Amino acid sequence: MNDYRTHEEAKHYGSDLNKWIDENCIRQMTVNNIDIIMFKYGKSLRIIESKHVREGEMGKPQEDILKMLAKARVTLDDKDNAVKIEVYEIIGDPPYEKCDIKNMFTEEKAVNVLQNKFKSFLNFEIEFDDL
């Protein structure tokens, strides 16, 4: 840990920049620390927010931002090819023997996804509908 953030602040803010923004910038905005952005050429761009089971529900500002991103649905890659945007919330704990995956666009939830299917999903081998 560095001198800029305590251990508790590290858990709360996630990064030094997030803390700095909170202390120095306007309050009329939402700052979101997204856990994972995955991209596979020819497949899709996946934005994932991960929560531990004990964390409970996602905060409203964070949920609102992820739903906005989910509504984008398509972006362009570096060759101007259309790429599908997918946004998910994953609820589970390591080693992820089971987890829940929520599609932030449709709000459908795949419950008790086993580790092998979860890994296949993260490896872009299967789609959300195959969970």
Secondary structure, 3 states (H helix, E strand, C coil): CCCCCCHHHHHHHCCHHHHHHHHHCCCCCCCCCCCEEEEECCCEEEEEEEECHHHCCCCHHHHHHHHHHHHHCEEECCCCCEEEEEEEEEEECCCCCEEEEEECCCCCEEEEEEHHHHHHHHCCCCCHHHC
